Amino acid sequence: MEVLEISLTPNKSSYEELKDAAGPDIFICPACDESSSGDNDFAGLVYESLLALESGIQAELIASGTSGCYYMKDRNKKIIGVFKPKDEEPYGHLNPKWTKWMQKSCCPCCFGRGCLILNQGYLSEAGASLVDQKLKLNVVPKTKVVRLGSETFNYSAIDRAKSRTKRNITEKFPQIGRRFHRLGLPPKTGSFQLFVDGYRDADFWLRKFDSEPLPPAVKKSFQMQFERLVVLDYIIRNTDRGNDNWLIKYKKPDIDETQSTAMNAEWSVVDGPQIEIAAIDNGLAFPFKHPDEWRAYPYHWAWLAQANVPFSEEIKEHVLPQLSDMNFVQSLCDDLYELFKTDKGFDRNAFHKQMSVMRGQILNLTQAIRDKKSPLQLVQMPVVIVERRKKTYGKSRTRADSDDTLTQHFSTRSPFFSWC
């Protein structure tokens, strides 16, 4: 594929430019396009990673984790994103990590999570980012569905043999080679999440904060961002939120000693302390039912001291007006439908169940915020499922559908182990 330099202009959709310039080897899910400057920046970074791949700077497999997850770099070899291919997910058939294969082979009864749709983690990653953007929580690094190809991705032997054969034919018979649609390895569909710099696992900083308490202003800021993390996780019913897959960036104050005088040595604070949260690894969310088999998959943040503090007025003013509006909730479901239906294995009935769980989570969350409950009290509330009589979503939904009947019922079945 010929590498083309393009200039992303604000007057034209960056997605159209990428498609025109790169052809079928790069794709950004149109359901994720909100035509904002942030999306233009995102598209530019994705295209920069494509240029790096064509320059020979391949994706780097991340050693940790249980799936194929890759650092994507720019032409300066700087990490700019994390790509998770669909077929290399924990239960994907091309997962390069052996742990899940061993689990499937030796303990098939415990394979997978019975409440989740298998191999849709990349949609869950992008869906979490969509919810984050709709509610303006700003805790999830921007994530979208894209298609990329790299030599370091885990391909089948057949795909690699096809690629080698095409290249050999092109070298010997250029006229025949021009007829090939693609010479390289086929691009993979997956989630592309922007890389965040300067962050560490929450577990590291939480231990630090136990021995070195935060200043009052920073502690308040951290609490507000923590509440946004709680809102996100509870709405999407994240089944994999440990303290190792959300990040904290804490910049301690810089002290300037140069302004001290001979008469009175004085320390002057130049830059105040800053703290930020990033919610990554959202691939095990959006279940089609509440966990009711072996494990409960609890939110590990519920055991932190911050979870005992009642929801603040700030978070109430920020999210309650939207979450209390059923038109907003339905528009959120519609946007998720446009995203999820891009998957080849999309099942409308399964998606309807996923949205029923999400509506129930939103119902509990709004009630907890109104009653000034704490995040811990929130997760102790009985789980609810809110079903919509009509199963129409997205562009097919009419105005009359917005007044459709909603039915709620409680989930009575509990998992065997409630602590894990």
Summary of the structure (lengths in Angstrom):
residues: 420
radius of gyration: 23.7
end to end distance: 48.0
largest distance: 84.3
contacts: 1257
relative contact order: 0.11
helix: 44%
strand: 15%
